[in-house]
Amino acid sequence: MTALRRWWPLLALLALAFNLRPVAVSIGPVLTEISRDVGLDGVTAGLLTSLPTLCFAFFGAVAPWAARRFGAHRAILVSIIALMVGQGGRLLVEDPVPFLLLSVLALGGMAQANVLLPSLVRRHYPNRVGLATALYSLVMTVGVTLASTATVPLAHALGGWRASLTSGVVIAVAALLCWIPLVLQAGRPRPHGPAEITLAAVAHTKLGWAMAILFGIQSAQAYSVFGWLPTIFRSAGMDQATAGYMLGIATGVGIIPAFLIPAYVARTRNPSVLFLSIIACLVAAYLGLLLNPMGAPLLWAVLMALGTASFPLVLALFGTRAHSPAATAALSGFAQSVGYTIATIGPLSFGVLYNLFGSWTPPILLQLTLVIPMTVAGLYACRPRIIEDQLS
């Protein structure tokens, strides 16, 4: 019983992590079919692919307050329920407005849980932050990969994208069952205490802004890939299934970095060399898509997987750039809420710029330009600093 109590939080955290990307990633491979059946045009399709970043921006800011007010475990329980209801509800509607609203509900639940997850890792496993972060980063990447590779085959096997996306509801139910015992064990939250750290306090720190800019631009890159990479390949002449597999490669190759990078960052004072290597892969992937997308699509997908591996690096920095769960939650909440506001530039710009110019060149050039401030912010965040030291 003691061993079960010790490891049950990890099981619940991993079940939660598995749910934190499929609701967003599974849209990309069937975006054309969803747009046709629900009535989305280029702008509203761009809005759909940008909803994850918009929801992270808003609900990410609310998450630390919800954790202080109701307790992090209860706040995440509500998030899982919203994730489950939103995913299920949007499969039943036929019009764009209710589809988008229910997507907001599901993505809002995903966003709040995502912000609070690093603080619960710090709370339950303070001496194993690197290992726990590596494990949930790995599981999250596996979830991304399965969502991107299995969506189209499931749609073909089950008769359409609606049946395919029911898998997201099923895994949300599984996470809910794992999370309920953890909520009961945690009990009621303690009253306000001296450990509270607000987002406003983090907003006065250089590290907070560096993390926000780094997180925001890497998210713009990642969600642009999730939402539009299959469409880019399909525009170049690739069939739907193969384009979906390219997205699966662009996410699946990241499974190994998702496990290794957080463990490495937890043991390394300044992971700048690793970060610059990731940036180099990202630039190479975009150049390949820009100059000759069908020349070596497998290579571009692999490079994109390595180039978006800054995500597990940022997750590890959340846990290693703060000493307490409260500071971790505040840093994560600020960086993700501000960061995802920045990130809306990514996926939304793909739809809008493609509609304006009829070419993928302008949106890809925008992403390449954004690499510059991302690199500057990332090098600052990689230096050995602690957020509490910068709080006034």
C-alpha positions in Angstrom: 0.0 0.0 0.0 2.9 2.4 0.8 4.5 1.7 -2.6 1.1 2.2 -4.3 0.6 5.5 -2.5 4.1 6.7 -3.5 3.7 5.9 -7.2 0.0 6.6 -7.8 0.6 10.3 -8.2 3.1 9.5 -11.0 0.6 7.2 -12.7 -2.0 10.0 -12.5 0.4 12.6 -13.8 1.4 10.4 -16.8 -2.3 9.6 -17.6 -2.9 13.4 -17.6 0.1 14.1 -19.7 -1.0 11.6 -22.3 -4.2 13.7 -22.7 -2.5 17.1 -23.1 -1.9 17.1 -26.9 -4.2 14.8 -28.8 -7.2 17.2 -28.6 -5.1 19.7 -30.6 -2.9 17.5 -32.8 -5.6 15.2 -34.1 -7.2 18.1 -36.0 -4.3 18.6 -38.5 -4.4 15.3 -40.4 -8.2 15.6 -41.0 -8.5 19.4 -41.2 -9.6 19.3 -44.8 -12.4 16.9 -44.0 -13.5 18.8 -40.9 -13.5 22.1 -42.8 -15.7 20.5 -45.5 -18.2 18.8 -43.1 -18.4 21.6 -40.5 -18.2 24.6 -43.0 -14.9 26.1 -42.1 -13.2 28.5 -44.6 -9.5 29.4 -44.6 -9.8 32.0 -41.9 -11.9 29.9 -39.5 -9.7 26.8 -40.2 -6.8 29.0 -39.2 -8.7 30.1 -36.1 -9.3 26.4 -35.2 -5.6 25.6 -35.5 -4.8 28.7 -33.4 -7.3 27.9 -30.7 -4.8 25.8 -28.6 -2.6 28.9 -28.3 -5.5 31.2 -27.5 -6.8 28.9 -24.8 -3.4 28.5 -23.3 -3.0 32.2 -23.2 -6.3 32.8 -21.3 -6.7 29.7 -19.2 -2.9 29.6 -18.5 -3.3 32.9 -16.7 -6.2 31.6 -14.7 -4.6 28.3 -13.7 -2.4 29.5 -10.8 -5.3 31.4 -9.3 -7.5 28.3 -9.6 -4.8 26.2 -7.9 -4.6 28.6 -5.0 -8.3 28.9 -4.6 -9.4 25.3 -5.1 -6.2 23.3 -4.9 -4.2 22.1 -7.9 -5.6 18.6 -7.8 -9.2 19.8 -7.9 -8.5 22.3 -10.6 -7.0 19.6 -12.8 -10.0 17.4 -12.1 -12.3 20.1 -13.5 -9.9 20.4 -16.4 -10.1 16.7 -17.3 -13.9 16.9 -17.2 -13.9 19.9 -19.5 -11.5 18.1 -21.8 -13.8 15.1 -21.9 -17.1 17.0 -22.4 -15.6 19.4 -25.0 -14.1 16.6 -27.2 -17.3 14.6 -27.0 -19.6 17.5 -27.7 -17.9 18.8 -30.8 -18.3 15.4 -32.5 -22.1 15.9 -32.4 -22.4 19.3 -34.0 -22.7 20.3 -37.7 -22.0 24.0 -37.7 -18.7 26.0 -37.2 -19.7 28.1 -34.2 -20.7 25.3 -31.8 -17.7 23.3 -33.0 -15.3 26.1 -32.2 -17.0 26.8 -28.8 -16.8 23.1 -27.8 -13.2 23.1 -29.0 -12.5 26.0 -26.7 -14.0 24.0 -23.7 -11.8 21.0 -24.4 -8.7 23.1 -25.1 -9.3 25.2 -22.0 -9.2 22.1 -19.9 -6.0 21.0 -21.6 -4.5 24.4 -21.1 -5.2 24.6 -17.3 -3.9 21.1 -16.7 -0.8 21.8 -18.8 0.1 24.9 -16.7 -0.3 23.1 -13.4 1.5 19.9 -14.2 5.1 21.1 -13.6 4.1 22.4 -10.1 2.6 19.0 -9.2 5.8 17.3 -10.3 7.7 19.6 -8.0 5.2 18.9 -5.2 5.1 15.1 -5.4 8.6 14.3 -6.5 10.9 17.3 -5.4 14.0 15.1 -5.4 13.2 13.5 -8.8 12.1 16.5 -10.9 14.3 15.6 -13.8 13.1 12.0 -14.0 9.5 12.8 -13.5 9.6 15.5 -16.1 11.4 13.2 -18.5 8.7 10.6 -18.0 5.7 12.9 -18.5 7.4 14.6 -21.4 7.9 11.2 -23.0 4.3 10.2 -22.4 3.1 13.5 -23.8 5.2 13.0 -27.0 3.8 9.5 -27.3 0.3 10.9 -27.2 1.2 13.5 -29.8 2.6 10.8 -32.1 -0.3 8.4 -31.7 -2.8 11.3 -32.4 -1.0 12.4 -35.5 -0.4 9.0 -37.0 -3.5 7.1 -36.0 -6.2 9.8 -36.8 -6.3 9.1 -40.5 -6.2 5.3 -40.3 -8.9 5.3 -37.6 -11.0 7.6 -39.7 -10.7 5.2 -42.7 -11.4 2.2 -40.5 -14.3 3.6 -38.5 -16.0 5.6 -41.2 -14.9 9.2 -40.7 -13.1 11.8 -38.6 -15.9 12.0 -36.0 -15.6 8.3 -35.1 -11.8 8.6 -35.2 -11.7 11.5 -32.7 -13.8 9.6 -30.1 -10.5 8.1 -29.0 -9.7 11.4 -27.3 -12.8 11.1 -25.2 -11.8 7.5 -24.2 -8.4 8.5 -23.0 -9.8 11.5 -21.1 -12.1 9.1 -19.2 -9.1 7.0 -18.4 -7.2 10.0 -17.0 -10.3 11.0 -14.9 -10.4 7.5 -13.3 -6.7 7.8 -12.4 -7.1 11.4 -11.1 -10.1 10.9 -8.7 -8.1 8.9 -6.0 -5.4 11.6 -6.1 -7.9 14.3 -5.5 -9.4 12.4 -2.6 -5.9 11.8 -1.1 -5.0 15.5 -1.5 -8.0 16.7 0.5 -9.0 20.4 0.8 -6.4 23.1 -0.1 -4.8 25.0 2.8 -5.8 28.7 3.3 -3.6 31.4 1.7 -0.1 31.1 2.9 3.2 32.9 2.6 4.3 30.7 -0.3 1.8 32.4 -2.8 3.5 34.0 -5.8 1.5 35.9 -8.3 1.9 36.3 -12.0 2.3 40.0 -11.5 5.4 39.3 -9.5 6.9 37.0 -12.2 6.1 39.8 -14.7 8.7 42.0 -13.1 11.5 39.4 -13.7 13.8 39.0 -16.7 13.7 35.3 -16.4 9.9 35.3 -16.5 9.9 37.2 -19.7 12.7 35.2 -21.3 10.8 32.0 -20.5 7.6 33.5 -21.9 9.2 34.5 -25.2 11.0 31.2 -25.5 7.9 29.2 -24.7 5.7 31.4 -26.9 7.8 31.1 -30.1 8.6 27.5 -29.7 4.8 26.9 -29.3 4.1 28.9 -32.4 6.5 26.6 -34.2 5.1 23.4 -32.8 1.4 24.3 -33.3 2.1 25.5 -36.8 3.6 22.0 -37.5 0.7 20.2 -35.8 -1.9 22.2 -37.7 -0.4 22.7 -41.2 2.4 20.3 -42.0 0.1 17.7 -43.5 -1.6 20.4 -45.6 1.7 21.7 -46.8 2.7 18.2 -48.0 -0.7 17.6 -49.5 -0.5 20.9 -51.4 2.9 19.6 -52.8 1.2 16.5 -54.2 1.4 14.0 -51.3 -1.6 11.8 -50.5 -3.6 12.2 -47.3 -2.3 9.1 -45.5 1.3 9.7 -46.3 1.0 13.4 -45.2 -0.5 12.2 -41.9 2.5 9.8 -41.5 4.9 12.7 -42.1 3.3 14.5 -39.2 3.6 11.3 -37.2 7.3 11.3 -38.0 7.6 14.9 -37.1 6.2 14.1 -33.7 7.3 10.5 -33.2 11.0 11.1 -33.7 10.7 13.5 -30.8 9.9 10.6 -28.4 13.6 10.0 -27.6 14.5 13.7 -27.1 11.4 14.1 -25.0 12.8 11.6 -22.5 16.5 12.4 -22.7 16.4 16.2 -22.7 14.6 16.9 -19.4 17.0 14.5 -17.6 20.0 16.2 -19.2 18.7 19.7 -18.4 18.1 18.7 -14.7 21.8 17.7 -14.5 23.3 20.6 -16.5 23.8 24.1 -15.3 23.6 25.7 -18.7 22.2 23.6 -21.6 22.9 26.3 -24.2 24.8 24.0 -26.6 21.9 21.6 -26.7 19.5 24.5 -27.3 21.5 25.9 -30.2 21.6 22.4 -31.8 17.8 22.2 -31.6 17.5 25.7 -33.3 19.8 24.5 -36.1 17.6 21.5 -36.8 14.5 23.8 -36.8 16.0 26.2 -39.3 17.1 23.3 -41.6 13.6 21.8 -41.5 11.9 25.1 -42.5 14.5 25.7 -45.3 13.7 22.2 -46.7 10.0 22.9 -46.7 10.5 26.3 -48.3 12.9 25.2 -51.1 11.8 21.7 -52.0 9.1 20.1 -49.8 8.9 16.9 -51.8 12.7 16.6 -52.3 13.3 14.9 -49.0 10.0 15.0 -47.0 11.2 12.3 -44.6 14.3 14.3 -43.7 12.4 17.5 -43.3 10.0 15.7 -40.9 12.9 14.3 -38.9 14.6 17.7 -38.7 11.3 19.2 -37.6 10.9 16.7 -34.8 14.4 17.6 -33.6 13.8 21.3 -34.1 10.6 21.3 -32.0 12.5 19.4 -29.1 12.8 22.8 -27.4 9.5 21.9 -25.8 10.8 19.2 -23.4 13.7 21.6 -22.7 11.3 24.3 -21.6 9.4 21.8 -19.5 12.6 20.9 -17.7 13.5 24.6 -17.2 10.1 25.2 -15.4 11.1 22.6 -12.8 14.8 23.7 -12.5 14.4 27.5 -12.5 12.3 27.5 -9.4 12.7 26.0 -5.9 9.1 25.7 -4.7 5.8 24.3 -6.2 4.3 27.8 -5.8 7.1 29.5 -7.7 7.0 26.7 -10.3 3.3 27.2 -10.9 3.7 31.0 -11.1 6.6 30.8 -13.6 4.8 28.1 -15.6 1.5 30.1 -15.6 3.1 33.4 -16.6 5.4 31.9 -19.3 2.5 29.8 -20.8 -0.2 32.5 -20.7 2.1 35.2 -22.2 3.8 32.7 -24.3 0.7 31.3 -25.9 -0.5 34.8 -26.6 2.7 35.2 -28.7 2.2 31.7 -30.1 -1.0 32.7 -31.9 1.2 34.3 -34.5 2.2 30.8 -35.7 -0.8 28.7 -36.8 -3.1 31.6 -37.5 -0.6 33.2 -39.7 -0.3 30.1 -41.8 -4.0 30.2 -42.8 -4.2 34.0 -43.2 -0.9 34.4 -45.2 -1.6 31.4 -47.4 -5.1 32.9 -48.2 -3.5 36.2 -49.0 -0.6 35.0 -51.2 -1.6 31.5 -52.3 1.8 30.2 -51.3 3.5 28.7 -48.2 6.6 30.9 -48.6 5.3 33.9 -46.5 4.2 31.9 -43.4 7.4 29.8 -43.5 9.5 33.0 -43.8 7.7 34.4 -40.8 8.5 31.3 -38.7 12.2 31.6 -39.7 12.2 35.3 -38.6 10.7 34.3 -35.2 13.7 32.0 -34.6 15.9 35.1 -33.9 14.1 36.3 -30.7 13.5 32.7 -29.7 17.3 32.1 -29.7 18.0 35.2 -27.7 15.4 34.4 -25.0 16.4 30.8 -24.9 20.1 31.5 -24.3 19.1 33.8 -21.4 16.8 31.1 -19.9 19.4 28.4 -20.2 21.7 30.2 -17.9 21.6 29.0 -14.2 19.1 31.4 -12.7 16.3 30.9 -10.1 13.0 32.8 -10.3 12.9 33.4 -6.6 16.1 35.3 -6.8 14.6 37.9 -9.2 11.3 38.4 -7.3 11.1 41.8 -5.6 
